[in-house]
């Protein structure tokens, strides 16, 4: 049963939706104003009562438990604590539902509060909850990983593209191994496919050699140059002069990876809360006071949590969260990446992953071909600066432009073989026209060291997420001692 769902009786397998729907039709009004925050067992002794369902029609019994799952605020309008408890008992409370007396101080405490429930935030929660209790994560959306984390190619990158000793290089190489190991342990769909980075003519061969050298300096193993004959053997329909073979590259289900990190973190005791938006951060002597808006536009309330350490992993909004502490040097520029899908028989023209050389402006790795775990073939992503952090669709690229890019490596493709796919937004730190690669920002805030800033976590963030979690654990350890 999901948080906050109430039914008349403990459902049998497959009955959750049925009984939740039936409960919604009862004449007893649903309890509103859920707090969505779980606290440590110490808060039980401050007046929290855990009500656990004991079966249909038998009411609720009181239990003290260190596993507090969901807080509900009891307003005076609902008749107070005793009245709400009676109504809940009459309907059969979901196991783990928490009620709080209205006289309690409106202040909760945590060791660490993570802002943002994308793949990096959830991986950080998984890493920290292995070491500490009272780890909280808040996500403004109704699901984890709804933005950048699940709107990409799902590629497990090798680490060939990034400057030596940069965070992107180090954490991508480490993350390649950690991500695959995590996927194996937790049954996340993935596959090590390898990929080809293709030089279309002799003029690009020098760039291919430079890319190979960079990858080797970063510790990527197994790289080798292949000629046109070998390209054709591996990818019979791809046109190219030479290619860099990268055997460690893979793909995974990005959405399922996010959910696995979240599930494991919760299993280790972390408390993950959706529909919770940070509205203020106020530094204290040894903590940070964070005000949250819980709920949606129709029904929301503010809550305050005081955390010994805050991790800003807000993705596209990380600059805005950082700015709540005062002016900070980062600004995120949303860059939209769009995809097409090859439909029909020509989807089988590509066997694995095929990339061009990265663009000279280093804005993107180039429009490439990705054979997904489900057998479909994606073309993309593009790279276009857009005017808003929610602009996924306005002014989309025409299919004919995709086809023109695709034909340089796959001559048999045409616009008629493509259909528009999804799009995603990258949190770029480089403004339009700026050159070079901006590295990940992973550091303690220079003015408020209790806050760990993760800013500009774009590609290869999905691959690097597990390694970022380990690095953040080191920084949090310096704060918590």
C-alpha positions as CSV (number, residue, x, y, z in Angstrom):
1,X,0.0,0.0,0.0
2,X,1.4,3.4,-0.9
3,X,1.9,6.2,1.6
4,X,-1.4,7.8,2.6
5,X,-3.8,5.3,1.1
6,X,-6.5,4.1,3.5
7,X,-8.7,1.1,3.0
8,X,-11.3,-0.7,5.1
9,X,-9.3,-3.8,5.6
10,X,-5.8,-5.1,5.0
11,X,-5.9,-5.9,1.2
12,X,-5.0,-9.3,-0.1
13,X,-2.6,-9.6,-3.1
14,X,-3.9,-7.6,-6.1
15,X,-6.6,-5.8,-4.1
16,X,-4.8,-2.5,-3.2
17,X,-6.3,-0.4,-5.9
18,X,-9.8,-1.9,-5.4
19,X,-9.9,-1.1,-1.7
20,X,-8.3,2.3,-2.0
21,X,-11.0,3.2,-4.5
22,X,-13.7,1.8,-2.2
23,X,-12.3,3.8,0.7
24,X,-12.5,7.0,-1.3
25,X,-16.2,6.5,-1.7
26,X,-17.0,6.1,2.0
27,X,-19.0,8.9,3.7
28,X,-16.1,9.4,6.1
29,X,-14.0,12.2,4.7
30,X,-10.3,11.5,4.0
31,X,-7.7,12.9,6.3
32,X,-5.8,15.7,4.6
33,X,-2.7,17.8,5.2
34,X,-0.2,14.9,5.2
35,X,3.1,16.0,6.4
36,X,5.1,13.5,4.3
37,X,8.1,13.6,6.7
38,X,9.2,10.6,8.8
39,X,11.2,11.2,12.0
40,X,13.6,9.2,14.1
41,X,12.3,7.0,16.9
42,X,13.2,9.6,19.5
43,X,10.2,11.7,18.2
44,X,7.8,8.9,19.4
45,X,8.7,9.8,22.9
46,X,7.9,13.5,22.1
47,X,4.2,12.6,21.4
48,X,4.0,10.7,18.1
49,X,1.7,7.7,18.1
50,X,2.0,4.9,15.5
51,X,-1.3,3.4,14.5
52,X,-1.0,0.0,12.9
53,X,-4.0,-1.8,11.3
54,X,-4.8,-5.1,12.9
55,X,-7.4,-6.3,10.4
56,X,-10.9,-5.6,9.1
57,X,-13.3,-4.1,11.6
58,X,-10.9,-4.6,14.5
59,X,-9.8,-1.0,14.8
60,X,-6.2,0.1,15.4
61,X,-3.8,-0.8,18.2
62,X,-1.1,1.5,19.4
63,X,2.5,0.5,18.8
64,X,5.9,2.2,19.3
65,X,8.2,1.6,16.4
66,X,11.5,3.1,15.2
67,X,10.3,2.7,11.5
68,X,8.1,5.8,11.2
69,X,6.8,6.0,7.7
70,X,4.3,8.8,7.2
71,X,3.3,11.8,9.3
72,X,-0.2,13.2,9.1
73,X,-1.0,16.5,10.6
74,X,-4.3,16.6,12.5
75,X,-5.9,20.0,12.2
76,X,-8.5,21.5,14.6
77,X,-11.0,21.5,11.8
78,X,-10.9,17.7,11.7
79,X,-11.9,17.5,15.3
80,X,-8.5,17.0,16.8
81,X,-6.4,14.0,17.5
82,X,-8.9,11.7,19.3
83,X,-11.6,12.3,16.6
84,X,-9.2,11.6,13.8
85,X,-7.8,8.5,15.5
86,X,-11.4,7.2,15.9
87,X,-12.2,7.8,12.3
88,X,-9.0,6.2,11.2
89,X,-9.6,3.1,13.4
90,X,-13.1,2.8,11.9
91,X,-11.7,2.6,8.4
92,X,-8.6,0.5,9.2
93,X,-5.3,2.4,9.1
94,X,-2.5,1.4,6.7
95,X,0.4,-0.1,8.6
96,X,2.9,2.6,9.5
97,X,0.5,5.6,9.5
98,X,1.6,8.2,11.9
99,X,-0.5,10.8,13.7
100,X,0.9,13.8,15.5
101,X,-0.9,15.8,18.2
102,X,-1.4,19.4,17.1
103,X,0.4,20.8,20.2
104,X,3.8,19.6,19.0
105,X,6.4,22.1,17.9
106,X,6.4,22.5,14.1
107,X,10.1,21.6,13.8
108,X,11.7,18.3,12.7
109,X,15.3,17.2,12.8
110,X,17.6,15.1,10.5
111,X,21.2,14.3,10.1
112,X,21.1,14.9,6.4
113,X,18.5,16.4,4.1
114,X,19.0,15.7,0.4
115,X,17.2,18.1,-2.0
116,X,16.2,16.4,-5.3
117,X,15.1,12.9,-6.1
118,X,16.7,12.3,-9.4
119,X,19.2,9.5,-10.0
120,X,22.0,11.4,-8.2
121,X,19.9,12.4,-5.2
122,X,18.6,8.8,-4.8
123,X,22.1,7.4,-5.2
124,X,23.3,9.8,-2.6
125,X,20.5,8.7,-0.3
126,X,21.5,5.0,-0.8
127,X,25.2,5.8,0.0
128,X,24.5,7.9,3.1
129,X,21.9,5.6,4.5
130,X,24.5,2.8,4.7
131,X,26.4,4.9,7.2
132,X,23.9,7.2,9.1
133,X,20.4,7.2,10.4
134,X,17.9,10.0,9.9
135,X,18.6,10.6,6.2
136,X,15.8,12.5,4.4
137,X,15.3,13.1,0.7
138,X,12.7,15.5,-0.6
139,X,11.6,15.7,-4.3
140,X,9.2,18.3,-5.7
141,X,7.7,16.0,-8.3
142,X,5.1,13.2,-7.7
143,X,7.7,10.6,-8.8
144,X,11.4,10.2,-8.5
145,X,13.6,10.8,-11.6
146,X,10.9,12.5,-13.7
147,X,13.2,15.1,-15.2
148,X,16.8,14.8,-16.5
149,X,17.3,11.3,-15.0
150,X,14.8,9.4,-17.1
151,X,14.9,11.6,-20.3
152,X,18.1,10.4,-21.8
153,X,19.7,7.6,-23.7
154,X,20.2,5.4,-20.6
155,X,23.9,4.9,-21.6
156,X,26.5,3.7,-19.1
157,X,29.4,5.8,-20.3
158,X,33.0,4.8,-20.2
159,X,34.8,8.1,-19.5
160,X,36.6,8.8,-22.7
161,X,35.4,12.4,-23.3
162,X,36.4,14.3,-20.2
163,X,39.5,16.2,-19.2
164,X,42.0,14.2,-17.2
165,X,41.5,14.4,-13.4
166,X,38.2,16.2,-13.8
167,X,35.3,15.0,-11.6
168,X,33.5,14.0,-14.8
169,X,36.4,11.7,-15.8
170,X,37.1,10.2,-12.4
171,X,33.5,9.6,-11.4
172,X,32.4,8.3,-14.8
173,X,35.2,5.7,-14.9
174,X,34.4,4.6,-11.3
175,X,30.7,4.9,-11.9
176,X,30.8,2.6,-15.0
177,X,31.9,-0.2,-12.7
178,X,29.7,0.7,-9.7
179,X,26.6,1.1,-11.9
180,X,26.9,-2.3,-13.5
181,X,27.6,-3.9,-10.1
182,X,24.5,-2.2,-8.6
183,X,22.4,-3.2,-11.6
184,X,23.5,-6.9,-11.1
185,X,22.8,-6.8,-7.3
186,X,19.4,-5.2,-7.6
187,X,18.2,-6.7,-10.9
188,X,18.1,-3.5,-12.9
189,X,17.9,-4.2,-16.6
190,X,21.2,-3.4,-18.3
191,X,23.6,-4.7,-20.8
192,X,27.3,-4.1,-21.7
193,X,27.1,-3.4,-25.4
194,X,30.3,-1.5,-26.3
195,X,30.1,1.3,-28.7
196,X,31.7,2.7,-31.8
197,X,32.8,6.4,-32.2
198,X,32.9,6.9,-35.9
199,X,35.2,9.1,-38.0
200,X,33.3,9.8,-41.2
201,X,36.5,10.5,-43.3
202,X,40.3,10.6,-43.1
203,X,40.1,14.2,-41.9
204,X,38.6,13.1,-38.6
205,X,41.1,10.4,-37.9
206,X,43.4,12.7,-35.8
207,X,40.5,13.6,-33.6
208,X,39.8,9.9,-33.1
209,X,43.4,9.3,-32.0
210,X,43.2,12.2,-29.6
211,X,40.0,10.8,-28.1
212,X,41.6,7.4,-27.7
213,X,44.5,9.0,-25.9
214,X,42.2,11.0,-23.6
215,X,40.3,7.8,-22.7
216,X,43.5,5.9,-21.9
217,X,44.7,8.8,-19.7
218,X,41.4,8.6,-17.8
219,X,41.9,4.9,-17.2
220,X,39.4,3.5,-19.7
221,X,40.5,0.0,-20.7
222,X,40.2,-1.9,-24.0
223,X,40.1,1.0,-26.4
224,X,41.1,0.2,-30.0
225,X,41.0,1.8,-33.4
226,X,39.2,-0.2,-36.2
227,X,39.0,0.4,-39.9
228,X,36.1,0.6,-42.3
229,X,36.1,-3.2,-42.9
230,X,35.7,-3.9,-39.2
231,X,33.0,-1.2,-38.8
232,X,31.1,-3.0,-41.5
233,X,31.6,-6.4,-39.8
234,X,30.2,-5.0,-36.5
235,X,27.6,-2.6,-37.9
236,X,26.9,-3.6,-41.6
237,X,24.8,-0.5,-42.4
238,X,27.1,2.1,-40.9
239,X,29.3,4.2,-43.1
240,X,32.7,5.4,-41.7
241,X,36.4,5.7,-42.4
242,X,37.5,4.5,-39.0
243,X,36.2,4.1,-35.5
244,X,37.2,3.9,-31.8
245,X,35.8,0.8,-30.2
246,X,34.8,1.3,-26.6
247,X,34.0,-2.1,-25.1
248,X,33.0,-0.9,-21.5
249,X,30.1,1.2,-22.6
250,X,26.6,-0.2,-21.8
251,X,23.0,0.7,-21.4
252,X,20.4,0.4,-18.6
253,X,16.9,1.2,-17.8
254,X,17.4,4.7,-16.4
255,X,14.0,4.9,-14.7
256,X,14.4,1.5,-13.0
257,X,17.9,2.5,-11.9
258,X,16.5,5.6,-10.1
259,X,13.7,3.5,-8.5
260,X,16.3,0.9,-7.4
261,X,18.5,3.5,-5.7
262,X,15.4,4.8,-3.9
263,X,14.1,1.4,-2.9
264,X,17.4,0.4,-1.5
265,X,17.8,3.7,0.4
266,X,14.4,3.2,2.0
267,X,15.3,-0.3,2.9
268,X,18.3,1.0,4.7
269,X,16.1,3.4,6.7
270,X,16.2,6.6,4.6
271,X,13.0,8.6,4.4
272,X,12.1,9.7,0.9
273,X,9.3,12.2,0.4
274,X,7.6,13.3,-2.9
275,X,5.7,16.5,-3.6
276,X,8.0,18.4,-1.2
277,X,9.5,21.7,-2.5
278,X,12.2,23.7,-0.7
279,X,11.2,27.3,-0.3
280,X,13.8,28.6,2.2
281,X,17.1,27.7,3.7
282,X,18.4,29.5,6.8
283,X,21.9,28.7,8.1
284,X,22.1,28.2,11.9
285,X,25.2,27.7,14.0
286,X,25.6,24.0,13.4
287,X,22.7,23.2,11.1
288,X,20.5,24.5,8.3
289,X,16.8,25.3,8.8
290,X,14.9,24.3,5.6
291,X,11.3,25.3,5.0
292,X,9.4,22.9,2.7
293,X,6.1,23.2,0.9
294,X,4.4,19.8,1.2
295,X,1.6,18.8,-1.2
296,X,0.4,20.3,-4.5
297,X,-1.2,23.6,-5.6
298,X,-4.6,22.6,-4.4
299,X,-3.6,21.5,-0.9
300,X,-0.3,22.3,0.6
301,X,1.3,23.4,3.9
302,X,4.7,24.5,5.0
303,X,7.0,22.4,7.2
304,X,10.3,23.1,8.7
305,X,13.2,20.6,9.1
306,X,16.5,21.4,10.7
307,X,19.3,19.3,9.2
308,X,22.9,19.0,10.4
309,X,23.9,18.7,6.7
310,X,22.0,19.6,3.5
311,X,22.9,18.1,0.1
312,X,21.8,20.2,-2.9
313,X,21.1,17.7,-5.7
314,X,18.3,19.7,-7.3
315,X,19.4,19.1,-10.9
316,X,18.0,21.8,-13.2
317,X,17.1,23.9,-10.1
318,X,20.4,23.4,-8.2
319,X,21.4,27.0,-8.9
320,X,18.2,28.3,-7.5
321,X,18.4,26.1,-4.4
322,X,22.1,27.3,-3.9
323,X,20.9,30.9,-4.3
324,X,18.6,30.6,-1.3
325,X,21.8,31.0,0.8
326,X,22.7,34.2,-1.0
327,X,24.4,35.0,-4.3
328,X,26.4,32.0,-5.6
329,X,28.6,31.8,-8.7
330,X,26.6,29.3,-10.7
331,X,23.8,29.6,-13.2
332,X,22.2,26.7,-15.0
333,X,21.3,27.0,-18.7
334,X,18.8,24.4,-19.8
335,X,19.8,22.7,-23.0
336,X,17.2,20.5,-24.6
337,X,18.0,17.2,-26.2
338,X,15.5,15.7,-28.5
339,X,15.1,12.2,-29.8
340,X,13.5,10.4,-32.8
341,X,12.8,6.7,-33.0
342,X,13.4,4.6,-36.1
343,X,10.3,2.7,-36.9
344,X,9.6,-0.4,-38.9
345,X,12.2,-2.8,-40.3
346,X,14.9,-0.2,-40.5
347,X,15.1,-0.2,-36.7
348,X,17.3,-3.2,-37.1
349,X,19.9,-1.4,-39.2
350,X,21.7,-0.6,-35.9
351,X,22.9,-3.4,-33.6
352,X,24.3,-1.5,-30.6
353,X,25.6,2.0,-29.9
354,X,27.1,4.2,-32.7
355,X,28.3,7.7,-32.1
356,X,29.9,10.4,-34.2
357,X,32.9,12.4,-32.9
358,X,31.7,14.9,-30.3
359,X,30.9,18.5,-31.5
360,X,33.8,20.9,-31.5
361,X,31.9,23.3,-29.2
362,X,31.7,20.3,-26.8
363,X,28.0,21.1,-26.1
364,X,27.0,17.5,-27.0
365,X,28.4,14.1,-27.9
366,X,26.5,14.4,-31.2
367,X,23.4,12.8,-32.5
368,X,24.0,9.1,-32.1
369,X,22.2,5.8,-32.5
370,X,21.2,3.8,-29.4
371,X,19.8,0.3,-29.6
372,X,17.7,0.1,-26.4
373,X,17.1,-2.8,-24.1
374,X,13.6,-3.2,-25.7
375,X,14.9,-3.5,-29.2
376,X,13.9,0.0,-30.4
377,X,16.5,2.4,-32.0
378,X,16.8,6.0,-30.9
379,X,18.4,8.8,-32.9
380,X,19.6,11.8,-30.8
381,X,19.9,13.7,-28.7
382,X,20.2,17.1,-30.2
383,X,21.4,20.1,-28.2
384,X,19.5,23.4,-28.2
385,X,19.5,26.2,-25.5
386,X,15.9,26.8,-24.5
387,X,14.2,29.6,-22.6
388,X,12.8,27.6,-19.6
389,X,13.5,24.7,-17.3
390,X,10.1,23.1,-18.2
391,X,10.4,23.7,-22.0
392,X,10.4,20.1,-23.3
393,X,8.2,20.6,-26.4
394,X,8.0,24.1,-27.6
395,X,9.8,24.6,-31.0
396,X,10.8,21.0,-31.5
397,X,13.2,20.1,-34.3
398,X,11.7,18.8,-37.5
399,X,12.0,15.1,-38.4
400,X,13.7,16.1,-41.7
401,X,16.6,17.6,-39.7
402,X,17.1,14.4,-37.7
403,X,17.2,12.4,-40.9
404,X,19.8,14.7,-42.4
405,X,22.1,14.3,-39.4
406,X,21.4,10.5,-39.3
407,X,22.2,9.9,-43.0
408,X,25.9,10.9,-42.5
409,X,26.5,7.6,-40.7
410,X,23.4,5.6,-41.8
411,X,22.8,6.4,-45.5
412,X,19.8,4.1,-45.8
413,X,17.7,6.1,-43.3
414,X,15.1,8.7,-44.5
415,X,12.6,11.0,-42.8
416,X,9.8,8.5,-43.5
417,X,11.6,6.0,-41.2
418,X,11.5,8.3,-38.2
419,X,8.9,9.4,-35.6
420,X,9.4,12.0,-32.9
421,X,10.3,10.7,-29.5
422,X,10.8,12.3,-26.1
423,X,13.0,15.1,-25.1
424,X,15.1,16.0,-22.0
425,X,16.8,19.0,-20.5
426,X,20.5,19.1,-19.5
427,X,21.6,21.4,-16.6
428,X,24.5,23.2,-18.4
429,X,26.8,25.6,-16.6
430,X,28.2,27.1,-19.9
431,X,26.2,30.0,-21.4
432,X,25.4,30.0,-25.1
433,X,28.6,30.7,-27.0
434,X,31.0,29.7,-24.2
435,X,33.6,27.1,-25.2
436,X,34.9,24.1,-23.2
437,X,33.6,21.6,-20.8
438,X,32.3,22.7,-17.4
439,X,33.1,20.1,-14.7
440,X,30.7,18.9,-12.1
441,X,30.5,21.1,-9.0
442,X,30.8,18.8,-6.0
443,X,31.9,20.8,-2.9
444,X,31.0,22.1,0.5
445,X,29.5,25.6,0.2
446,X,32.3,28.1,1.0
447,X,30.1,30.2,3.2
448,X,27.8,27.6,4.7
449,X,29.9,24.4,4.9
450,X,27.0,22.3,6.2
451,X,25.6,22.5,2.7
452,X,27.1,20.2,0.0
453,X,26.6,21.7,-3.5
454,X,26.0,19.4,-6.5
455,X,25.6,21.7,-9.4
456,X,25.8,21.2,-13.2
457,X,25.4,17.4,-12.9
458,X,24.6,16.6,-16.5
459,X,26.0,13.7,-18.6
460,X,27.6,11.5,-17.4
461,X,25.6,12.0,-14.2
462,X,23.6,8.8,-14.7
463,X,26.7,6.7,-15.0
464,X,28.5,8.6,-12.2
465,X,25.7,8.6,-9.7
466,X,27.0,5.8,-7.5
467,X,30.5,7.3,-7.4
468,X,29.0,10.7,-6.7
469,X,27.2,9.2,-3.8
470,X,30.5,7.8,-2.4
471,X,32.2,11.2,-2.8
472,X,29.3,13.0,-1.1
473,X,29.6,10.5,1.7
474,X,33.2,11.7,2.3
475,X,32.1,15.3,2.4
476,X,29.1,14.6,4.7
477,X,31.4,12.7,7.0
478,X,33.5,15.9,7.4
479,X,30.4,17.8,8.5
480,X,28.9,15.1,10.8
481,X,32.2,14.1,12.2
